[in-house]
Amino acid sequence: MKKLLLILCISILPAQAFQDCVISADGKLSDIKIEQNDIIDVFPLYTIMNEKNTLIVHPLKAGKTRFCVLKNAKEIVMFNVDVTEEETKVENSGGFEVFSIDAPPEEEDYFELDLPPESEAGWIN
């Protein structure tokens, strides 16, 4: 009976769709400190070139928090983050690009592919 009640409670809970964000900079980012790590997780994205200039912000629950990061081993930069069930807003400090991984593209970002040319016989040679 307890298992049935637990399954029923879990199936009634609303699904949450938090958005992950990417923060990119023109220099090396290190020493990440998060004010409330129960709201977000911030970690570096390691690439083949190992440039260490990209961070992933992964929301864990709704709320407001902030984190700081050391840029180029000399400048401390603070980011304010507001997580709702619909979106994750990261206050953009100068010199950083912030975009959502999970957001659908804007309408102008869509493009149409041209159809291949047809031959006189009705198929492509």
Backbone atoms as SQL, in Angstrom:
CREATE TABLE atoms (id INTEGER PRIMARY KEY, chain TEXT, resi INTEGER, resn TEXT, atom TEXT, x REAL, y REAL, z REAL);
INSERT INTO atoms VALUES
  (1, 'A', 1, 'MET', 'N', 0.823, -1.194, 0.000),
  (2, 'A', 1, 'MET', 'CA', 0.000, 0.000, 0.000),
  (3, 'A', 1, 'MET', 'C', 0.864, 1.253, 0.000),
  (4, 'A', 2, 'LYS', 'N', 1.986, 1.234, 0.776),
  (5, 'A', 2, 'LYS', 'CA', 2.876, 2.389, 0.824),
  (6, 'A', 2, 'LYS', 'C', 3.502, 2.661, -0.542),
  (7, 'A', 3, 'LYS', 'N', 3.871, 1.587, -1.256),
  (8, 'A', 3, 'LYS', 'CA', 4.466, 1.759, -2.576),
  (9, 'A', 3, 'LYS', 'C', 3.464, 2.378, -3.543),
  (10, 'A', 4, 'LEU', 'N', 2.221, 1.954, -3.481),
  (11, 'A', 4, 'LEU', 'CA', 1.184, 2.502, -4.358),
  (12, 'A', 4, 'LEU', 'C', 0.962, 3.976, -4.066),
  (13, 'A', 5, 'LEU', 'N', 0.946, 4.346, -2.798),
  (14, 'A', 5, 'LEU', 'CA', 0.768, 5.741, -2.411),
  (15, 'A', 5, 'LEU', 'C', 1.951, 6.586, -2.873),
  (16, 'A', 6, 'LEU', 'N', 3.167, 6.057, -2.745),
  (17, 'A', 6, 'LEU', 'CA', 4.362, 6.769, -3.187),
  (18, 'A', 6, 'LEU', 'C', 4.337, 6.978, -4.699),
  (19, 'A', 7, 'ILE', 'N', 3.991, 5.958, -5.453),
  (20, 'A', 7, 'ILE', 'CA', 3.901, 6.065, -6.916),
  (21, 'A', 7, 'ILE', 'C', 2.831, 7.063, -7.307),
  (22, 'A', 8, 'LEU', 'N', 1.709, 7.065, -6.634),
  (23, 'A', 8, 'LEU', 'CA', 0.638, 8.009, -6.921),
  (24, 'A', 8, 'LEU', 'C', 1.082, 9.442, -6.651),
  (25, 'A', 9, 'CYS', 'N', 1.776, 9.660, -5.540),
  (26, 'A', 9, 'CYS', 'CA', 2.260, 11.013, -5.210),
  (27, 'A', 9, 'CYS', 'C', 3.278, 11.495, -6.225),
  (28, 'A', 10, 'ILE', 'N', 4.182, 10.632, -6.651),
  (29, 'A', 10, 'ILE', 'CA', 5.206, 11.016, -7.622),
  (30, 'A', 10, 'ILE', 'C', 4.573, 11.337, -8.969),
  (31, 'A', 11, 'SER', 'N', 3.569, 10.578, -9.388),
  (32, 'A', 11, 'SER', 'CA', 2.942, 10.820, -10.693),
  (33, 'A', 11, 'SER', 'C', 2.120, 12.099, -10.712),
  (34, 'A', 12, 'ILE', 'N', 1.694, 12.596, -9.556),
  (35, 'A', 12, 'ILE', 'CA', 0.901, 13.825, -9.493),
  (36, 'A', 12, 'ILE', 'C', 1.799, 15.066, -9.521),
  (37, 'A', 13, 'LEU', 'N', 3.054, 14.935, -9.087),
  (38, 'A', 13, 'LEU', 'CA', 3.947, 16.084, -9.032),
  (39, 'A', 13, 'LEU', 'C', 4.165, 16.680, -10.423),
  (40, 'A', 14, 'PRO', 'N', 4.212, 18.018, -10.531),
  (41, 'A', 14, 'PRO', 'CA', 4.437, 18.623, -11.839),
  (42, 'A', 14, 'PRO', 'C', 5.872, 18.399, -12.300),
  (43, 'A', 15, 'ALA', 'N', 6.032, 18.278, -13.613),
  (44, 'A', 15, 'ALA', 'CA', 7.366, 18.138, -14.180),
  (45, 'A', 15, 'ALA', 'C', 8.021, 19.510, -14.241),
  (46, 'A', 16, 'GLN', 'N', 9.278, 19.561, -13.895),
  (47, 'A', 16, 'GLN', 'CA', 9.999, 20.828, -13.948),
  (48, 'A', 16, 'GLN', 'C', 10.985, 20.780, -15.106),
  (49, 'A', 17, 'ALA', 'N', 11.073, 21.880, -15.809),
  (50, 'A', 17, 'ALA', 'CA', 11.950, 21.946, -16.969),
  (51, 'A', 17, 'ALA', 'C', 12.900, 23.121, -16.821),
  (52, 'A', 18, 'PHE', 'N', 13.909, 22.966, -15.991),
  (53, 'A', 18, 'PHE', 'CA', 14.891, 24.012, -15.817),
  (54, 'A', 18, 'PHE', 'C', 15.774, 24.109, -17.056),
  (55, 'A', 19, 'GLN', 'N', 16.298, 25.305, -17.315),
  (56, 'A', 19, 'GLN', 'CA', 17.168, 25.520, -18.464),
  (57, 'A', 19, 'GLN', 'C', 18.620, 25.587, -18.026),
  (58, 'A', 20, 'ASP', 'N', 19.472, 24.814, -18.669),
  (59, 'A', 20, 'ASP', 'CA', 20.910, 24.939, -18.462),
  (60, 'A', 20, 'ASP', 'C', 21.405, 26.124, -19.282),
  (61, 'A', 21, 'CYS', 'N', 22.430, 26.792, -18.794),
  (62, 'A', 21, 'CYS', 'CA', 23.011, 27.932, -19.501),
  (63, 'A', 21, 'CYS', 'C', 24.495, 27.706, -19.712),
  (64, 'A', 22, 'VAL', 'N', 25.019, 28.362, -20.745),
  (65, 'A', 22, 'VAL', 'CA', 26.443, 28.343, -21.033),
  (66, 'A', 22, 'VAL', 'C', 26.967, 29.766, -20.896),
  (67, 'A', 23, 'ILE', 'N', 28.091, 29.914, -20.225),
  (68, 'A', 23, 'ILE', 'CA', 28.770, 31.200, -20.096),
  (69, 'A', 23, 'ILE', 'C', 30.126, 31.043, -20.751),
  (70, 'A', 24, 'SER', 'N', 30.411, 31.921, -21.695),
  (71, 'A', 24, 'SER', 'CA', 31.670, 31.867, -22.426),
  (72, 'A', 24, 'SER', 'C', 32.393, 33.195, -22.282),
  (73, 'A', 25, 'ALA', 'N', 33.709, 33.139, -22.150),
  (74, 'A', 25, 'ALA', 'CA', 34.508, 34.349, -21.968),
  (75, 'A', 25, 'ALA', 'C', 35.691, 34.335, -22.926),
  (76, 'A', 26, 'ASP', 'N', 36.366, 35.464, -22.991),
  (77, 'A', 26, 'ASP', 'CA', 37.544, 35.570, -23.846),
  (78, 'A', 26, 'ASP', 'C', 38.837, 35.250, -23.091),
  (79, 'A', 27, 'GLY', 'N', 38.716, 34.687, -21.908),
  (80, 'A', 27, 'GLY', 'CA', 39.888, 34.318, -21.118),
  (81, 'A', 27, 'GLY', 'C', 39.612, 33.098, -20.265),
  (82, 'A', 28, 'LYS', 'N', 40.622, 32.628, -19.576),
  (83, 'A', 28, 'LYS', 'CA', 40.525, 31.431, -18.742),
  (84, 'A', 28, 'LYS', 'C', 39.679, 31.716, -17.496),
  (85, 'A', 29, 'LEU', 'N', 38.739, 30.806, -17.191),
  (86, 'A', 29, 'LEU', 'CA', 37.870, 30.918, -16.015),
  (87, 'A', 29, 'LEU', 'C', 38.234, 29.826, -15.022),
  (88, 'A', 30, 'SER', 'N', 38.374, 30.210, -13.748),
  (89, 'A', 30, 'SER', 'CA', 38.754, 29.227, -12.728),
  (90, 'A', 30, 'SER', 'C', 38.184, 29.638, -11.378),
  (91, 'A', 31, 'ASP', 'N', 38.412, 28.841, -10.364),
  (92, 'A', 31, 'ASP', 'CA', 38.031, 29.100, -8.975),
  (93, 'A', 31, 'ASP', 'C', 36.566, 29.524, -8.823),
  (94, 'A', 32, 'ILE', 'N', 35.658, 28.638, -9.140),
  (95, 'A', 32, 'ILE', 'CA', 34.221, 28.908, -9.062),
  (96, 'A', 32, 'ILE', 'C', 33.759, 28.774, -7.616),
  (97, 'A', 33, 'LYS', 'N', 33.060, 29.786, -7.126),
  (98, 'A', 33, 'LYS', 'CA', 32.475, 29.765, -5.779),
  (99, 'A', 33, 'LYS', 'C', 30.988, 30.082, -5.902),
  (100, 'A', 34, 'ILE', 'N', 30.130, 29.192, -5.400),
  (101, 'A', 34, 'ILE', 'CA', 28.679, 29.345, -5.495),
  (102, 'A', 34, 'ILE', 'C', 28.132, 29.697, -4.117),
  (103, 'A', 35, 'GLU', 'N', 27.261, 30.721, -4.068),
  (104, 'A', 35, 'GLU', 'CA', 26.687, 31.146, -2.793),
  (105, 'A', 35, 'GLU', 'C', 25.747, 30.083, -2.222),
  (106, 'A', 36, 'GLN', 'N', 24.813, 29.587, -3.033),
  (107, 'A', 36, 'GLN', 'CA', 23.877, 28.537, -2.596),
  (108, 'A', 36, 'GLN', 'C', 23.934, 27.394, -3.603),
  (109, 'A', 37, 'ASN', 'N', 24.729, 26.398, -3.313),
  (110, 'A', 37, 'ASN', 'CA', 24.907, 25.309, -4.267),
  (111, 'A', 37, 'ASN', 'C', 23.758, 24.311, -4.276),
  (112, 'A', 38, 'ASP', 'N', 22.689, 24.577, -3.520),
  (113, 'A', 38, 'ASP', 'CA', 21.496, 23.742, -3.643),
  (114, 'A', 38, 'ASP', 'C', 20.568, 24.282, -4.736),
  (115, 'A', 39, 'ILE', 'N', 20.827, 25.502, -5.241),
  (116, 'A', 39, 'ILE', 'CA', 20.008, 26.092, -6.307),
  (117, 'A', 39, 'ILE', 'C', 20.638, 25.848, -7.675),
  (118, 'A', 40, 'ILE', 'N', 21.952, 26.028, -7.790),
  (119, 'A', 40, 'ILE', 'CA', 22.637, 25.810, -9.063),
  (120, 'A', 40, 'ILE', 'C', 23.920, 25.036, -8.850),
  (121, 'A', 41, 'ASP', 'N', 24.389, 24.459, -9.933),
  (122, 'A', 41, 'ASP', 'CA', 25.720, 23.860, -9.983),
  (123, 'A', 41, 'ASP', 'C', 26.419, 24.517, -11.167),
  (124, 'A', 42, 'VAL', 'N', 27.642, 24.941, -10.988),
  (125, 'A', 42, 'VAL', 'CA', 28.411, 25.575, -12.051),
  (126, 'A', 42, 'VAL', 'C', 29.697, 24.785, -12.216),
  (127, 'A', 43, 'PHE', 'N', 29.981, 24.379, -13.448),
  (128, 'A', 43, 'PHE', 'CA', 31.188, 23.608, -13.684),
  (129, 'A', 43, 'PHE', 'C', 31.774, 23.961, -15.040),
  (130, 'A', 44, 'PRO', 'N', 33.084, 23.808, -15.199),
  (131, 'A', 44, 'PRO', 'CA', 33.725, 24.139, -16.476),
  (132, 'A', 44, 'PRO', 'C', 33.422, 23.093, -17.539),
  (133, 'A', 45, 'LEU', 'N', 33.396, 23.551, -18.776),
  (134, 'A', 45, 'LEU', 'CA', 33.250, 22.660, -19.919),
  (135, 'A', 45, 'LEU', 'C', 34.647, 22.437, -20.484),
  (136, 'A', 46, 'TYR', 'N', 35.099, 21.216, -20.420),
  (137, 'A', 46, 'TYR', 'CA', 36.433, 20.899, -20.926),
  (138, 'A', 46, 'TYR', 'C', 36.340, 20.553, -22.399),
  (139, 'A', 47, 'THR', 'N', 37.197, 21.156, -23.187),
  (140, 'A', 47, 'THR', 'CA', 37.217, 20.936, -24.625),
  (141, 'A', 47, 'THR', 'C', 38.531, 20.270, -25.029),
  (142, 'A', 48, 'ILE', 'N', 38.622, 19.921, -26.283),
  (143, 'A', 48, 'ILE', 'CA', 39.845, 19.296, -26.793),
  (144, 'A', 48, 'ILE', 'C', 41.023, 20.255, -26.669),
  (145, 'A', 49, 'MET', 'N', 40.779, 21.523, -26.971),
  (146, 'A', 49, 'MET', 'CA', 41.849, 22.524, -26.884),
  (147, 'A', 49, 'MET', 'C', 42.126, 22.922, -25.437),
  (148, 'A', 50, 'ASN', 'N', 41.234, 22.547, -24.501),
  (149, 'A', 50, 'ASN', 'CA', 41.376, 22.812, -23.070),
  (150, 'A', 50, 'ASN', 'C', 41.592, 24.301, -22.783),
  (151, 'A', 51, 'GLU', 'N', 40.765, 25.141, -23.407),
  (152, 'A', 51, 'GLU', 'CA', 40.895, 26.585, -23.245),
  (153, 'A', 51, 'GLU', 'C', 40.373, 27.071, -21.894),
  (154, 'A', 52, 'LYS', 'N', 39.496, 26.303, -21.259),
  (155, 'A', 52, 'LYS', 'CA', 38.944, 26.623, -19.935),
  (156, 'A', 52, 'LYS', 'C', 38.253, 27.986, -19.912),
  (157, 'A', 53, 'ASN', 'N', 37.526, 28.303, -20.972),
  (158, 'A', 53, 'ASN', 'CA', 36.840, 29.594, -21.042),
  (159, 'A', 53, 'ASN', 'C', 35.320, 29.458, -21.108),
  (160, 'A', 54, 'THR', 'N', 34.789, 28.285, -20.802),
  (161, 'A', 54, 'THR', 'CA', 33.356, 28.048, -20.877),
  (162, 'A', 54, 'THR', 'C', 32.871, 27.365, -19.606),
  (163, 'A', 55, 'LEU', 'N', 31.740, 27.868, -19.078),
  (164, 'A', 55, 'LEU', 'CA', 31.116, 27.292, -17.893),
  (165, 'A', 55, 'LEU', 'C', 29.704, 26.842, -18.219),
  (166, 'A', 56, 'ILE', 'N', 29.242, 25.796, -17.552),
  (167, 'A', 56, 'ILE', 'CA', 27.861, 25.338, -17.639),
  (168, 'A', 56, 'ILE', 'C', 27.193, 25.672, -16.308),
  (169, 'A', 57, 'VAL', 'N', 26.033, 26.339, -16.375),
  (170, 'A', 57, 'VAL', 'CA', 25.230, 26.619, -15.185),
  (171, 'A', 57, 'VAL', 'C', 24.053, 25.652, -15.229),
  (172, 'A', 58, 'HIS', 'N', 24.007, 24.745, -14.275),
  (173, 'A', 58, 'HIS', 'CA', 22.960, 23.716, -14.217),
  (174, 'A', 58, 'HIS', 'C', 22.058, 23.993, -13.016),
  (175, 'A', 59, 'PRO', 'N', 20.801, 24.418, -13.260),
  (176, 'A', 59, 'PRO', 'CA', 19.895, 24.685, -12.138),
  (177, 'A', 59, 'PRO', 'C', 19.409, 23.400, -11.479),
  (178, 'A', 60, 'LEU', 'N', 19.293, 23.450, -10.154),
  (179, 'A', 60, 'LEU', 'CA', 18.827, 22.299, -9.394),
  (180, 'A', 60, 'LEU', 'C', 17.420, 22.511, -8.836),
  (181, 'A', 61, 'LYS', 'N', 17.094, 23.768, -8.491),
  (182, 'A', 61, 'LYS', 'CA', 15.756, 24.105, -8.017),
  (183, 'A', 61, 'LYS', 'C', 15.547, 25.604, -8.208),
  (184, 'A', 62, 'ALA', 'N', 14.302, 26.044, -8.098),
  (185, 'A', 62, 'ALA', 'CA', 13.973, 27.454, -8.271),
  (186, 'A', 62, 'ALA', 'C', 14.531, 28.280, -7.117),
  (187, 'A', 63, 'GLY', 'N', 14.978, 29.493, -7.439),
  (188, 'A', 63, 'GLY', 'CA', 15.494, 30.395, -6.418),
  (189, 'A', 63, 'GLY', 'C', 16.463, 31.391, -7.010),
  (190, 'A', 64, 'LYS', 'N', 16.981, 32.258, -6.141),
  (191, 'A', 64, 'LYS', 'CA', 17.968, 33.259, -6.554),
  (192, 'A', 64, 'LYS', 'C', 19.261, 33.001, -5.797),
  (193, 'A', 65, 'THR', 'N', 20.357, 33.117, -6.516),
  (194, 'A', 65, 'THR', 'CA', 21.670, 32.957, -5.919),
  (195, 'A', 65, 'THR', 'C', 22.683, 33.707, -6.767),
  (196, 'A', 66, 'ARG', 'N', 23.926, 33.570, -6.433),
  (197, 'A', 66, 'ARG', 'CA', 24.985, 34.155, -7.236),
  (198, 'A', 66, 'ARG', 'C', 26.238, 33.313, -7.085),
  (199, 'A', 67, 'PHE', 'N', 27.147, 33.493, -8.024),
  (200, 'A', 67, 'PHE', 'CA', 28.424, 32.816, -7.955),
  (201, 'A', 67, 'PHE', 'C', 29.501, 33.743, -8.504),
  (202, 'A', 68, 'CYS', 'N', 30.722, 33.472, -8.127),
  (203, 'A', 68, 'CYS', 'CA', 31.827, 34.257, -8.651),
  (204, 'A', 68, 'CYS', 'C', 32.844, 33.315, -9.277),
  (205, 'A', 69, 'VAL', 'N', 33.624, 33.889, -10.175),
  (206, 'A', 69, 'VAL', 'CA', 34.629, 33.120, -10.900),
  (207, 'A', 69, 'VAL', 'C', 35.848, 34.028, -11.089),
  (208, 'A', 70, 'LEU', 'N', 37.006, 33.424, -11.137),
  (209, 'A', 70, 'LEU', 'CA', 38.241, 34.162, -11.362),
  (210, 'A', 70, 'LEU', 'C', 38.555, 34.123, -12.856),
  (211, 'A', 71, 'LYS', 'N', 38.669, 35.302, -13.466),
  (212, 'A', 71, 'LYS', 'CA', 38.938, 35.394, -14.905),
  (213, 'A', 71, 'LYS', 'C', 40.396, 35.782, -15.114),
  (214, 'A', 72, 'ASN', 'N', 41.090, 34.995, -15.922),
  (215, 'A', 72, 'ASN', 'CA', 42.500, 35.216, -16.261),
  (216, 'A', 72, 'ASN', 'C', 43.394, 35.323, -15.026),
  (217, 'A', 73, 'ALA', 'N', 43.033, 34.624, -13.968),
  (218, 'A', 73, 'ALA', 'CA', 43.811, 34.554, -12.720),
  (219, 'A', 73, 'ALA', 'C', 44.043, 35.907, -12.064),
  (220, 'A', 74, 'LYS', 'N', 43.199, 36.933, -12.399),
  (221, 'A', 74, 'LYS', 'CA', 43.405, 38.231, -11.772),
  (222, 'A', 74, 'LYS', 'C', 42.138, 39.032, -11.511),
  (223, 'A', 75, 'GLU', 'N', 41.022, 38.711, -12.160),
  (224, 'A', 75, 'GLU', 'CA', 39.792, 39.492, -12.015),
  (225, 'A', 75, 'GLU', 'C', 38.663, 38.605, -11.483),
  (226, 'A', 76, 'ILE', 'N', 38.064, 38.984, -10.346),
  (227, 'A', 76, 'ILE', 'CA', 36.927, 38.250, -9.796),
  (228, 'A', 76, 'ILE', 'C', 35.644, 38.828, -10.398),
  (229, 'A', 77, 'VAL', 'N', 34.818, 37.964, -10.978),
  (230, 'A', 77, 'VAL', 'CA', 33.583, 38.384, -11.627),
  (231, 'A', 77, 'VAL', 'C', 32.410, 37.710, -10.933),
  (232, 'A', 78, 'MET', 'N', 31.371, 38.497, -10.606),
  (233, 'A', 78, 'MET', 'CA', 30.187, 37.994, -9.909),
  (234, 'A', 78, 'MET', 'C', 29.026, 37.887, -10.895),
  (235, 'A', 79, 'PHE', 'N', 28.264, 36.793, -10.806),
  (236, 'A', 79, 'PHE', 'CA', 27.073, 36.571, -11.621),
  (237, 'A', 79, 'PHE', 'C', 25.874, 36.377, -10.706),
  (238, 'A', 80, 'ASN', 'N', 24.792, 37.101, -10.946),
  (239, 'A', 80, 'ASN', 'CA', 23.524, 36.881, -10.256),
  (240, 'A', 80, 'ASN', 'C', 22.689, 35.939, -11.100),
  (241, 'A', 81, 'VAL', 'N', 22.067, 34.950, -10.455),
  (242, 'A', 81, 'VAL', 'CA', 21.289, 33.931, -11.172),
  (243, 'A', 81, 'VAL', 'C', 19.898, 33.854, -10.568),
  (244, 'A', 82, 'ASP', 'N', 18.885, 33.870, -11.437),
  (245, 'A', 82, 'ASP', 'CA', 17.487, 33.723, -11.029),
  (246, 'A', 82, 'ASP', 'C', 16.918, 32.512, -11.761),
  (247, 'A', 83, 'VAL', 'N', 16.591, 31.466, -11.010),
  (248, 'A', 83, 'VAL', 'CA', 16.092, 30.225, -11.596),
  (249, 'A', 83, 'VAL', 'C', 14.596, 30.123, -11.333),
  (250, 'A', 84, 'THR', 'N', 13.819, 29.998, -12.407),
  (251, 'A', 84, 'THR', 'CA', 12.403, 29.683, -12.302),
  (252, 'A', 84, 'THR', 'C', 12.180, 28.350, -13.018),
  (253, 'A', 85, 'GLU', 'N', 10.977, 27.844, -12.932),
  (254, 'A', 85, 'GLU', 'CA', 10.700, 26.564, -13.590),
  (255, 'A', 85, 'GLU', 'C', 10.725, 26.690, -15.105),
  (256, 'A', 86, 'GLU', 'N', 10.555, 27.913, -15.631),
  (257, 'A', 86, 'GLU', 'CA', 10.535, 28.111, -17.072),
  (258, 'A', 86, 'GLU', 'C', 11.885, 28.511, -17.660),
  (259, 'A', 87, 'GLU', 'N', 12.698, 29.272, -16.889),
  (260, 'A', 87, 'GLU', 'CA', 13.961, 29.749, -17.448),
  (261, 'A', 87, 'GLU', 'C', 14.993, 30.005, -16.360),
  (262, 'A', 88, 'THR', 'N', 16.226, 30.128, -16.797),
  (263, 'A', 88, 'THR', 'CA', 17.340, 30.474, -15.925),
  (264, 'A', 88, 'THR', 'C', 17.928, 31.777, -16.448),
  (265, 'A', 89, 'LYS', 'N', 17.894, 32.818, -15.627),
  (266, 'A', 89, 'LYS', 'CA', 18.435, 34.121, -16.024),
  (267, 'A', 89, 'LYS', 'C', 19.774, 34.318, -15.331),
  (268, 'A', 90, 'VAL', 'N', 20.794, 34.575, -16.119),
  (269, 'A', 90, 'VAL', 'CA', 22.123, 34.864, -15.599),
  (270, 'A', 90, 'VAL', 'C', 22.448, 36.297, -15.990),
  (271, 'A', 91, 'GLU', 'N', 22.673, 37.138, -14.980),
  (272, 'A', 91, 'GLU', 'CA', 23.014, 38.537, -15.248),
  (273, 'A', 91, 'GLU', 'C', 24.371, 38.577, -15.922),
  (274, 'A', 92, 'ASN', 'N', 24.411, 39.162, -17.099),
  (275, 'A', 92, 'ASN', 'CA', 25.609, 39.170, -17.915),
  (276, 'A', 92, 'ASN', 'C', 26.534, 40.311, -17.525),
  (277, 'A', 93, 'SER', 'N', 27.715, 39.979, -17.080),
  (278, 'A', 93, 'SER', 'CA', 28.737, 40.988, -16.842),
  (279, 'A', 93, 'SER', 'C', 29.482, 41.214, -18.151),
  (280, 'A', 94, 'GLY', 'N', 30.105, 42.355, -18.300),
  (281, 'A', 94, 'GLY', 'CA', 30.803, 42.672, -19.541),
  (282, 'A', 94, 'GLY', 'C', 31.860, 41.641, -19.905),
  (283, 'A', 95, 'GLY', 'N', 31.984, 41.359, -21.191),
  (284, 'A', 95, 'GLY', 'CA', 32.991, 40.431, -21.681),
  (285, 'A', 95, 'GLY', 'C', 32.588, 38.972, -21.654),
  (286, 'A', 96, 'PHE', 'N', 31.326, 38.691, -21.345),
  (287, 'A', 96, 'PHE', 'CA', 30.854, 37.310, -21.286),
  (288, 'A', 96, 'PHE', 'C', 29.670, 37.126, -22.222),
  (289, 'A', 97, 'GLU', 'N', 29.571, 35.941, -22.798),
  (290, 'A', 97, 'GLU', 'CA', 28.418, 35.566, -23.598),
  (291, 'A', 97, 'GLU', 'C', 27.622, 34.563, -22.790),
  (292, 'A', 98, 'VAL', 'N', 26.331, 34.814, -22.601),
  (293, 'A', 98, 'VAL', 'CA', 25.467, 33.911, -21.843),
  (294, 'A', 98, 'VAL', 'C', 24.319, 33.499, -22.749),
  (295, 'A', 99, 'PHE', 'N', 24.107, 32.192, -22.897),
  (296, 'A', 99, 'PHE', 'CA', 22.967, 31.721, -23.662),
  (297, 'A', 99, 'PHE', 'C', 22.454, 30.413, -23.088),
  (298, 'A', 100, 'SER', 'N', 21.190, 30.146, -23.355),
  (299, 'A', 100, 'SER', 'CA', 20.532, 28.954, -22.832),
  (300, 'A', 100, 'SER', 'C', 20.760, 27.773, -23.764),
  (301, 'A', 101, 'ILE', 'N', 21.039, 26.641, -23.186),
  (302, 'A', 101, 'ILE', 'CA', 21.203, 25.419, -23.980),
  (303, 'A', 101, 'ILE', 'C', 19.847, 24.871, -24.394),
  (304, 'A', 102, 'ASP', 'N', 18.867, 24.951, -23.485),
  (305, 'A', 102, 'ASP', 'CA', 17.592, 24.280, -23.683),
  (306, 'A', 102, 'ASP', 'C', 16.515, 25.136, -24.340),
  (307, 'A', 103, 'ALA', 'N', 16.771, 26.408, -24.569),
  (308, 'A', 103, 'ALA', 'CA', 15.747, 27.281, -25.162),
  (309, 'A', 103, 'ALA', 'C', 15.602, 26.975, -26.643),
  (310, 'A', 104, 'PRO', 'N', 14.367, 26.962, -27.138),
  (311, 'A', 104, 'PRO', 'CA', 14.193, 26.744, -28.577),
  (312, 'A', 104, 'PRO', 'C', 14.736, 27.943, -29.341),
  (313, 'A', 105, 'PRO', 'N', 15.176, 27.751, -30.570),
  (314, 'A', 105, 'PRO', 'CA', 15.718, 28.869, -31.337),
  (315, 'A', 105, 'PRO', 'C', 14.641, 29.892, -31.661),
  (316, 'A', 106, 'GLU', 'N', 15.063, 31.139, -31.792),
  (317, 'A', 106, 'GLU', 'CA', 14.142, 32.196, -32.193),
  (318, 'A', 106, 'GLU', 'C', 13.694, 31.952, -33.624),
  (319, 'A', 107, 'GLU', 'N', 12.567, 32.535, -34.000),
  (320, 'A', 107, 'GLU', 'CA', 12.017, 32.293, -35.329),
  (321, 'A', 107, 'GLU', 'C', 12.994, 32.692, -36.428),
  (322, 'A', 108, 'GLU', 'N', 13.751, 33.775, -36.245),
  (323, 'A', 108, 'GLU', 'CA', 14.686, 34.196, -37.277),
  (324, 'A', 108, 'GLU', 'C', 15.893, 33.269, -37.370),
  (325, 'A', 109, 'ASP', 'N', 16.086, 32.389, -36.374),
  (326, 'A', 109, 'ASP', 'CA', 17.184, 31.441, -36.423),
  (327, 'A', 109, 'ASP', 'C', 16.870, 30.225, -37.296),
  (328, 'A', 110, 'TYR', 'N', 15.606, 30.044, -37.626),
  (329, 'A', 110, 'TYR', 'CA', 15.235, 28.940, -38.498),
  (330, 'A', 110, 'TYR', 'C', 15.653, 29.265, -39.921),
  (331, 'A', 111, 'PHE', 'N', 15.956, 28.266, -40.675),
  (332, 'A', 111, 'PHE', 'CA', 16.283, 28.479, -42.071),
  (333, 'A', 111, 'PHE', 'C', 15.705, 27.330, -42.879),
  (334, 'A', 112, 'GLU', 'N', 15.489, 27.597, -44.149),
  (335, 'A', 112, 'GLU', 'CA', 14.949, 26.572, -45.032),
  (336, 'A', 112, 'GLU', 'C', 16.034, 26.105, -45.979),
  (337, 'A', 113, 'LEU', 'N', 16.060, 24.833, -46.212),
  (338, 'A', 113, 'LEU', 'CA', 16.992, 24.285, -47.185),
  (339, 'A', 113, 'LEU', 'C', 16.378, 24.391, -48.575),
  (340, 'A', 114, 'ASP', 'N', 17.197, 24.735, -49.538),
  (341, 'A', 114, 'ASP', 'CA', 16.726, 24.782, -50.918),
  (342, 'A', 114, 'ASP', 'C', 16.516, 23.356, -51.423),
  (343, 'A', 115, 'LEU', 'N', 15.504, 23.199, -52.267),
  (344, 'A', 115, 'LEU', 'CA', 15.284, 21.901, -52.883),
  (345, 'A', 115, 'LEU', 'C', 16.337, 21.680, -53.956),
  (346, 'A', 116, 'PRO', 'N', 16.747, 20.438, -54.162),
  (347, 'A', 116, 'PRO', 'CA', 17.732, 20.177, -55.219),
  (348, 'A', 116, 'PRO', 'C', 17.117, 20.448, -56.587),
  (349, 'A', 117, 'PRO', 'N', 17.931, 20.819, -57.547),
  (350, 'A', 117, 'PRO', 'CA', 17.392, 21.100, -58.888),
  (351, 'A', 117, 'PRO', 'C', 16.861, 19.826, -59.536),
  (352, 'A', 118, 'GLU', 'N', 15.822, 19.987, -60.311),
  (353, 'A', 118, 'GLU', 'CA', 15.234, 18.836, -61.009),
  (354, 'A', 118, 'GLU', 'C', 15.729, 18.820, -62.443),
  (355, 'A', 119, 'SER', 'N', 15.918, 17.615, -62.974),
  (356, 'A', 119, 'SER', 'CA', 16.301, 17.485, -64.381),
  (357, 'A', 119, 'SER', 'C', 15.036, 17.424, -65.230),
  (358, 'A', 120, 'GLU', 'N', 15.191, 17.442, -66.518),
  (359, 'A', 120, 'GLU', 'CA', 14.039, 17.395, -67.401),
  (360, 'A', 120, 'GLU', 'C', 13.281, 16.087, -67.266),
  (361, 'A', 121, 'ALA', 'N', 13.950, 15.034, -66.895),
  (362, 'A', 121, 'ALA', 'CA', 13.311, 13.732, -66.749),
  (363, 'A', 121, 'ALA', 'C', 12.553, 13.627, -65.422),
  (364, 'A', 122, 'GLY', 'N', 12.716, 14.598, -64.521),
  (365, 'A', 122, 'GLY', 'CA', 11.985, 14.584, -63.269),
  (366, 'A', 122, 'GLY', 'C', 12.760, 14.027, -62.073),
  (367, 'A', 123, 'TRP', 'N', 14.000, 13.635, -62.294),
  (368, 'A', 123, 'TRP', 'CA', 14.824, 13.197, -61.179),
  (369, 'A', 123, 'TRP', 'C', 16.219, 13.814, -61.301),
  (370, 'A', 124, 'ILE', 'N', 16.963, 13.680, -60.238),
  (371, 'A', 124, 'ILE', 'CA', 18.295, 14.295, -60.196),
  (372, 'A', 124, 'ILE', 'C', 19.301, 13.348, -60.803),
  (373, 'A', 125, 'ASN', 'N', 20.165, 13.867, -61.669),
  (374, 'A', 125, 'ASN', 'CA', 21.229, 13.048, -62.290),
  (375, 'A', 125, 'ASN', 'C', 22.429, 12.956, -61.400);
